[in-house]
């Protein structure tokens, strides 16, 4: 039986049931909607359908990261139980929460000198971050030590591939992420941006593809090119989406057709309320293990 706890944050965008079944405690980010603060609690307080409906109607939620005090409150009960902690943190390329976790761990290390608190910057987001957590949990369940899991996560985190596309540019325009002109032209030409995550854990636009059918084919092509062993890939594949289940299912169906040796069916999750506050509805994200991200 392992003597450490594997933890992460809510922005790993897995289900409540998943975290309970895998025994992975998670710390909540928060978001503010119509002047009220909510926990990013995986659709429990505000359902994903309701959250994205409000955004579609013009709401502009804002988010807040987990601060040092909140991390200390999250870690300390585990340390008091006599457990060591391995925390896989949300990408430092998107949030300062990783640094907050590191600061909290240093303060708690002085109070609990006999305990280990290890922080790994996942350089990942949404269910790609979740895929790294899942693979670490598999190692834990196979009896790997906290040091072995930490070293594996550091060595392999950039091999978690993240690919995203969006079919709705409205929220990007509202949030100032693209200009009104770009949004208008993109909508007129039915442009769907294809993005991925680079080796600094930041989202980078890679292509502008015309039409939903083509962008679905292209994102699956990226998996054929970059997955470990190509179409003979034997790992897991996760997808997350923001109010775009039908498109996510089309991607999943195509992947299951082209990758017959997958480790189980494609898992489809919702993009959570924190990440969804920035993407809005219309995003589909694909995650798998493969080539190391170089740029």
TALIN-V315966 format. One record per residue. RES is the residue in one letter. SS is DSSP state (H for helix, E for strand, L for the rest). PHI is phi in radians with two decimals (NA if undefined). OMEGA is omega in whole degrees, -180 to 180 (none if undefined). Layout:
# TALIN-V315966
res={RES	RES}
ss={SS	SS}
phi={PHI	PHI}
omega={OMEGA	OMEGA}
This chain:
# TALIN-V315966
res={X	X	X	X	X	X	X	X	X	X	X	X	X	X	X	X	X	X	X	X	X	X	X	X	X	X	X	X	X	X	X	X	X	X	X	X	X	X	X	X	X	X	X	X	X	X	X	X	X	X	X	X	X	X	X	X	X	X	X	X	X	X	X	X	X	X	X	X	X	X	X	X	X	X	X	X	X	X	X	X	X	X	X	X	X	X	X	X	X	X	X	X	X	X	X	X	X	X	X	X	X	X	X	X	X	X	X	X	X	X	X	X	X	X	X	X	X	X	X	X	X	X	X	X	X	X	X	X	X	X	X	X	X	X	X	X	X	X	X	X	X	X	X	X	X	X	X	X	X	X	X	X	X	X	X	X	X	X	X	X	X	X	X	X	X	X	X	X	X	X	X	X	X	X	X	X	X	X	X	X	X	X	X	X	X	X	X	X	X	X	X	X	X	X	X	X	X	X	X	X	X	X	X	X	X	X	X	X	X	X	X	X	X	X	X	X	X	X	X	X	X	X	X	X	X	X	X	X	X	X	X	X	X	X	X	X	X	X	X	X	X	X	X	X	X	X	X	X	X	X	X	X	X	X	X	X	X	X	X	X	X	X	X	X	X	X	X	X	X	X	X	X	X	X	X	X	X	X	X	X	X	X	X	X	X	X	X	X	X	X	X	X	X	X	X}
ss={L	L	L	E	E	E	E	E	E	H	H	H	L	L	L	H	H	H	H	H	H	H	L	L	L	E	E	L	L	E	E	E	E	L	L	E	E	E	E	L	L	L	L	L	L	L	L	H	H	H	H	H	H	H	H	H	L	L	L	L	L	E	E	E	L	L	L	H	H	H	H	H	H	H	H	H	H	H	H	H	L	L	L	E	E	E	E	E	E	L	L	L	L	L	L	L	H	H	H	H	H	H	H	H	H	H	H	H	H	H	H	L	L	L	L	L	E	E	E	E	E	L	L	L	L	H	H	H	H	H	H	H	H	H	H	H	H	H	H	H	H	L	L	L	L	H	H	H	H	H	H	H	H	H	H	H	H	H	H	E	E	E	E	E	E	E	L	L	L	H	H	H	H	H	L	L	L	L	L	H	H	H	H	H	H	H	H	H	L	L	E	E	E	E	E	E	E	L	L	L	L	L	E	E	E	E	E	E	E	E	L	H	H	H	H	H	H	H	H	H	H	H	H	H	H	H	E	L	L	H	H	H	L	L	L	L	E	E	E	E	E	L	L	L	H	H	H	H	H	H	H	H	H	H	H	H	H	H	L	L	L	L	L	L	L	L	E	E	E	E	L	L	H	H	H	H	H	H	H	L	L	L	E	E	E	E	E	E	E	E	L	L	L	L	L}
phi={NA	-1.28	-1.94	-2.42	-2.04	-1.61	-2.27	-2.72	-2.02	-1.08	-1.30	-1.32	0.89	-1.84	-1.44	-1.00	-1.11	-1.06	-1.10	-1.17	-1.12	-1.51	0.99	-2.13	-1.15	-2.39	-1.75	-1.44	-1.34	-2.39	-2.46	-2.03	-2.29	0.93	1.40	-2.01	-1.58	-2.26	-1.36	-1.40	-1.81	1.10	1.43	-1.39	-1.33	-2.13	-1.12	-1.08	-1.04	-1.18	-1.03	-1.28	-1.10	-1.14	-1.14	-1.06	-1.56	2.02	-1.14	-2.20	-1.15	-2.03	-2.19	-2.35	-1.42	-1.31	-1.62	-1.05	-1.06	-1.15	-1.15	-1.09	-1.15	-1.35	-1.33	-1.05	-1.02	-1.20	-1.16	-1.11	-1.35	1.49	-1.74	-1.42	-2.25	-2.03	-1.88	-1.60	-1.69	-1.02	-0.85	-1.20	-1.32	-2.09	-2.72	-1.56	-1.11	-1.06	-1.14	-1.08	-1.12	-1.11	-1.08	-1.09	-1.13	-1.19	-1.16	-1.27	-1.10	-1.24	-1.43	-2.20	-1.13	-1.57	-1.89	-1.82	-2.25	-1.95	-2.07	-2.05	-1.32	-1.16	0.90	-2.35	-2.57	0.88	-1.30	-1.29	-1.01	-1.08	-1.15	-1.10	-1.06	-1.08	-1.18	-1.15	-1.14	-1.06	-1.10	-0.97	-1.19	-1.52	1.70	-1.15	-1.31	-1.06	-1.17	-1.14	-1.21	-1.07	-1.17	-1.13	-1.08	-1.11	-1.35	-2.07	-1.07	-1.39	-1.62	-1.47	-1.46	-2.11	-2.24	-2.30	-2.42	-2.24	-1.81	-2.39	-1.62	-1.02	-1.22	-1.10	-1.19	-1.03	-1.47	1.36	-1.37	-2.37	-1.29	-1.05	-1.13	-1.08	-1.13	-1.13	-1.14	-1.07	-1.17	-1.07	-1.60	1.04	-1.44	-2.07	-1.13	-1.92	-2.16	-2.47	-1.81	-1.54	-1.34	-1.82	1.31	-1.97	-1.46	-2.22	-1.29	-1.87	-2.58	-2.02	-2.05	-1.61	1.76	-1.13	-1.06	-1.20	-1.22	-1.12	-1.11	-1.22	-1.18	-1.22	-1.07	-1.07	-1.22	-1.07	-1.34	-1.86	-1.18	-1.05	1.20	1.00	-1.26	-1.62	-0.93	-2.02	-1.53	-1.57	-2.35	-2.02	-2.27	-2.23	-2.56	-1.99	0.94	-2.39	-1.07	-1.06	-1.17	-1.08	-1.17	-1.10	-1.11	-1.05	-1.08	-1.18	-1.14	-1.14	-1.28	-1.57	-2.17	-1.20	-1.78	-0.91	-1.45	1.50	-1.19	-1.09	-1.65	-1.93	-2.10	-1.54	-1.12	-1.24	-1.24	-1.29	-1.14	-1.13	-1.11	-1.70	-1.57	1.23	-1.27	1.74	-1.76	-2.19	-2.18	-2.09	-2.38	-2.79	-1.68	-2.96	-1.00	-1.28	-1.22	-1.82	-2.55}
omega={-177	-178	178	-180	174	-178	177	176	-177	-177	170	171	168	-176	175	-179	179	-177	178	-178	-178	179	180	176	180	-180	-177	156	178	175	-180	-179	-178	175	180	-179	180	171	174	-170	170	173	-177	-179	175	-177	178	179	-179	180	-178	174	-180	177	179	180	174	179	179	-179	174	-174	174	-178	176	-178	-176	-179	180	176	179	178	179	-176	-168	178	179	178	179	177	-180	-179	166	-175	170	-178	172	-170	173	-174	175	177	-178	-173	175	-176	179	179	176	179	179	179	179	-179	179	179	-179	179	178	-179	-179	-174	-179	-178	177	173	-177	180	175	173	-175	-171	-179	-179	177	-174	169	169	178	179	176	178	-179	-180	176	179	176	178	178	-177	176	174	179	179	179	179	180	180	179	-179	178	-179	179	-176	-171	-174	180	176	172	-178	179	174	-175	164	178	177	-178	-178	-175	-176	176	178	-179	-178	179	-179	170	-178	177	179	179	179	-179	179	-180	179	-180	-177	180	-179	176	179	174	-176	166	180	-177	-175	173	179	179	179	-178	175	-178	-176	170	-173	-177	175	-178	-179	-179	-179	175	178	-177	-179	176	176	178	177	178	-178	-167	-179	176	-179	175	-178	174	-180	-178	-180	178	177	178	173	169	-176	175	-180	-178	-173	-177	178	178	-180	177	177	-180	-180	-179	179	-179	176	-174	-178	-173	-176	179	175	-178	178	175	179	180	178	173	167	-175	-173	179	178	179	175	-178	-178	-170	178	174	-178	171	-177	-176	-176	180	-180	-179	-178	175	177	-176	-178	none}
